[in-house]
Amino acid sequence: MNITNTKKAGIISIASLVSASSLFAQSSDMSDNSAQVGAAAAIGGGIGGLFGLVVAVVVIAGMWKIFVKAGEPGWAAIIPIYNLYIITKITAKPIWWLLLLLLCPFINIVFGILLTVALAKSFGKGVGFAIGMILLPFVFYPMLGFGDATYTAPPAQS
């Protein structure tokens, strides 16, 4: 091995160490910036969480009124699986629909859409209103619950 090549390799390794140490030196300067970014993320997350909570309360209030209009207890809207049971009861769907909604991935999406259409029709609304209930539940559930729509029990299905 030539001494010139060894010197070149040594110089390259020293240069890479110097450049790596300068990267670490910059990271300490960036700690103030990352603290500001972290604070901004916490504020943004808090605002997003608060918005999500408001949307959830509005949807739950709409479902509560829908249940009361259908002659069911309003508090059932806040109990996760029981509220699906009440919706199947309101729409006169068989109990096995509830099992499909809870246990069958991908199929539950189809049956959820069909159940929402049946719920809209139970209150005299059409498929367009049901699509609104699916895409914008925070607008259409309160419209159905607090609006002038009246519940008409559909014929029982098996």
MILOSE-835805 format. One record per atom (N, C-alpha, C): residue in three letters; x, y, z. Coordinates in pm, whole numbers, plus 50000, padded with zeros to 5 digits. Example, Ala and Ser with C-alpha at 12.3 -4.5 7.8 and 13.67 -1.06 7.14 Angstrom:
2
ALA513194943150780/ALA512304955050780/ALA513204967050780/SER512854977550708/SER513674989450714/SER512905000350787/
end
This chain:
158
MET500844988350000/MET500005000050000/MET500895012350000/ASN500485022049928/ASN501245034149911/ASN500965043650026/ILE501925051150072/ILE501755060650182/ILE500835072050139/THR500855075750016/THR499985086349966/THR498525082349978/ASN498225069949942/ASN496835065149955/ASN496395064850101/THR497295061150190/THR496965060650332/THR496685074650384/LYS497465084450342/LYS497245098250384/LYS495905103350331/LYS495605100050206/LYS494335104250147/LYS493155098050223/ALA493255085250258/ALA492195078550333/ALA492045084650471/GLY493145088050532/GLY493095094350665/GLY492465108150659/ILE492815115750557/ILE492245129150541/ILE490745128250514/ILE490315118550433/ILE488885116750402/ILE488135112750528/SER488705103750609/SER488015099550731/SER487945110950832/ILE488965119150842/ILE488925130650932/ILE487875140650883/ALA487815142850753/ALA486825152250698/ALA485405147250723/SER485195134150712/SER483845129050738/SER483495130150885/LEU484435128450974/LEU484175130251117/LEU483845144751149/VAL484565153951087/VAL484305168151110/VAL482915171751059/SER482545166950943/SER481225170150890/SER480135163650975/ALA480365151451027/ALA479375145051113/ALA479245152551244/SER480345157351299/SER480255164751425/SER479555178051406/SER479695184151288/SER478975196551263/SER477475194051255/LEU477065182251207/LEU475645178851207/LEU475115177851348/PHE475885171451437/PHE475445170251575/PHE475435183751644/ALA476345192451609/ALA476385205751668/ALA475145213651627/GLN474665211751505/GLN473475218751461/GLN472225213651532/SER472225201051571/SER471035195651635/SER470765202551768/SER471795206951838/SER471545213951964/SER470955227751938/ASP471305233951825/ASP470705246851791/ASP469245245151752/MET468895233551702/MET467535231251655/MET466585227351768/SER467105225351889/SER466245220951998/SER465215231652033/ASP465565244252024/ASP464595254952049/ASP463495254751945/ASN463845252551819/ASN462885251851710/ASN461965239851726/SER462515228451766/SER461675216651782/SER460725218251900/ALA461105225752001/ALA460195228452113/ALA459015236852065/GLN459295246451977/GLN458215254651922/GLN457295246451833/VAL457885237551754/VAL457085228851668/VAL456235219551753/GLY456795214251860/GLY456045205551950/GLY454885212852016/ALA455105225352057/ALA454035233152118/ALA452935236052016/ALA453325239251893/ALA452325241851790/ALA451535229251758/ALA452205217751758/ALA451515205151733/ALA450545201951845/ALA450935204851968/ALA450045202452081/ALA448805211352074/ILE448995223752037/ILE447855232952023/ILE446955228451910/GLY447555224851797/GLY446765219951683/GLY446025207151717/GLY446675198051787/GLY446025185651829/GLY444885188351926/GLY445075197952014/GLY444015201452108/GLY442805207452037/ILE443065215951939/ILE441955221951863/ILE441255211451780/GLY442025202551717/GLY441425191651641/GLY440615182351728/GLY441135179251847/GLY440395170751941/GLY439115177251987/LEU439165190252013/LEU437965197552054/LEU436935197851944/PHE437385199751820/PHE436465199451705/PHE435825185651692/GLY436615175151706/GLY436085161551700/GLY435065158851810/LEU435305164151928/LEU434365162552039/LEU433045169652010/VAL433125181651954/VAL431905189051919/VAL431105181651813/VAL431785176351712/VAL431105168651607/VAL430435156351666/ALA431135149251755/ALA430565137251818/ALA429335140851901/VAL429385151651974/VAL428235155752057/VAL427035159251968/VAL427285165951857/VAL426195169651765/VAL425545157151705/VAL426365147451663/VAL425815135051606/VAL425045127151712/ILE425585126351831/ILE424905119051939/ILE423585125851974/ALA423565139051978/ALA422315146152006/ALA421275143351898/GLY421695143051773/GLY420775139851664/GLY420255125651674/MET421155116151705/MET420715102251721/MET419775100851840/TRP420035108051947/TRP419185107752066/TRP417755111552029/LYS417625122551955/LYS416295127151913/LYS415635117451815/ILE416425111251728/ILE415885101251635/ILE415315089551714/PHE416045084851814/PHE415575073751895/PHE414295077451970/VAL414245089352024/VAL413055093752098/VAL411855094652003/LYS412055099951883/LYS410965100551784/LYS410445086851748/ALA411325076851749/ALA410945063151714/ALA410385055451833/GLY410275061951948/GLY409725055452065/GLY410725046952143/GLU411985049052121/GLU413035041852192/GLU413695051352291/PRO414395045952391/PRO415075054852486/PRO416215062552419/GLY416295075452446/GLY417335083752385/GLY418725080252431/TRP418865075852556/TRP420185072652609/TRP420835061052533/ALA420055053452458/ALA420615042252381/ALA421585047152274/ALA421515059852238/ALA422405065252135/ALA423855065652180/ILE424105065352309/ILE425485066652357/ILE426125053252392/ILE425395042352377/ILE425955029152407/ILE426285022352274/PRO427575019852247/PRO428015016052114/PRO427295004652044/ILE427254992852096/ILE426644981752023/ILE425124981952037/TYR424664986452151/TYR423224986952175/TYR422544996752079/ASN423235007652043/ASN422605017151950/ASN422405011051811/LEU423315002251769/LEU423094995151642/LEU421894985751652/TYR421744979251767/TYR420584970651788/TYR419294978751779/ILE419284990551839/ILE418094999151836/ILE417815003751693/ILE418845006951617/ILE418635011251478/ILE418054999751395/THR418554987451416/THR417964976151345/THR416524973951388/LYS416224976751512/LYS414854975551562/LYS413954986351502/ILE414464998651493/ILE413695009751435/ILE413405007151287/THR414375001651217/THR414214999251073/THR413574985651043/ALA413224978151146/ALA412584964951135/ALA413444954951057/LYS414744955851075/LYS415664946251013/LYS415854934551109/PRO416134922651058/PRO416334911051145/PRO417604912351229/ILE417644905251339/ILE418764906251433/ILE420074901451372/TRP420034892751271/TRP421284888151212/TRP422014899251139/TRP421314910151105/TRP421994921751047/TRP423004927351146/LEU422654927251272/LEU423554932251375/LEU424834923951378/LEU424694910951365/LEU425884902351362/LEU426754905251240/LEU426124907651125/LEU426904911251006/LEU427614924651024/LEU426934934051087/LEU427544947251110/LEU428744946351203/LEU428694937351298/LEU429754936551398/LEU430884926951362/LEU430574916551287/LEU431544905751271/LEU432104903751130/CYS431534909751030/CYS431964907050892/CYS432574919550828/PRO433904919750818/PRO434544931150753/PRO434114932350606/PHE434054944250557/PHE433674947950421/PHE432184945850395/ILE431634934750440/ILE430194932650426/ILE429454942550517/ASN430064945750632/ASN429424955050724/ASN429264969050664/ILE430134972650572/ILE430004985650506/ILE428734985950421/VAL428504975450346/VAL427314974550261/VAL426054974550347/PHE426044966350451/PHE424864965650536/PHE424674978450618/GLY425774985350650/GLY425654998250717/GLY425005008650628/ILE425365008450500/ILE424745017650404/ILE423255014250387/LEU422955001350374/LEU421544997150361/LEU420745000750485/LEU421354999650602/LEU420665003050727/LEU420415018150735/THR421355026050688/THR421175040550689/THR420075044650591/VAL420015038350476/VAL418935041050380/VAL417595037350441/ALA417535025850509/ALA416295021550573/ALA415895031050685/LEU416875036350758/LEU416575046050865/LEU416005058850807/ALA416585063650698/ALA416075075750633/ALA414655073550581/LYS414415061850522/LYS413075058850470/LYS412055057350583/SER412505052950700/SER411595051750815/SER411075065350859/PHE411795075850825/PHE411375089350860/PHE410865097050738/GLY410575089850630/GLY410005096150512/GLY411015103250424/LYS412265100350439/LYS413315106550357/LYS413775096750250/GLY414445101950149/GLY414865093650037/GLY416325089450046/VAL416795083649937/VAL418165078749929/VAL419155090349933/GLY418805101549873/GLY419685113349876/GLY419955118050019/PHE418925117850101/PHE419095121650242/PHE419975111450313/ALA419805098650279/ALA420635088050339/ALA422095089850301/ILE422365093750178/ILE423745096450136/ILE424315107950218/GLY423495118050243/GLY423915128950330/GLY424215124150472/MET423405114750521/MET423645109250654/MET424965101550660/ILE425345095450550/ILE426595087950546/ILE427795097350534/LEU427695107150445/LEU428835115950419/LEU428975127450518/LEU427865132850564/LEU427885144150658/LEU426965141250777/PRO427325131650860/PRO426435127950970/PRO426205139351069/PHE427185148251086/PHE427035159151181/PHE426055169751133/VAL425625168951009/VAL424595178050957/VAL423255170850947/PHE423245158650892/PHE421985152050859/PHE421335144750977/TYR422095139451071/TYR421475133251188/TYR420725143551272/PRO421315155251301/PRO420525165451371/PRO419335170451289/MET419485171351157/MET418345175451074/MET417195165651088/LEU417525152751090/LEU416495142551103/LEU415905142451244/GLY416765143951344/GLY416295143451482/GLY415535155751525/PHE416045167351493/PHE415435179751539/PHE414455185751439/GLY414405180051319/GLY413495185051215/GLY412075180151236/ASP411245182451136/ASP409825178951146/ASP409505165051092/ALA410505157051061/ALA410265143451009/ALA409635134851118/THR408655126951079/THR407995118051174/THR408315103551142/TYR408345095551243/TYR408695081451229/TYR407495073451185/THR407685065251083/THR406685055851037/THR407315042151041/ALA406795033351126/ALA407385020151142/ALA407255012251012/PRO408355007250958/PRO408284999050837/PRO407724985250870/PRO407224978250771/PRO406724964650797/PRO407874955450840/ALA407594946450929/ALA408624937350982/ALA409144928250871/GLN410454925750875/GLN411104917050777/GLN411694905050850/SER411924894450779/SER412554882850843/SER413934880250788/
end
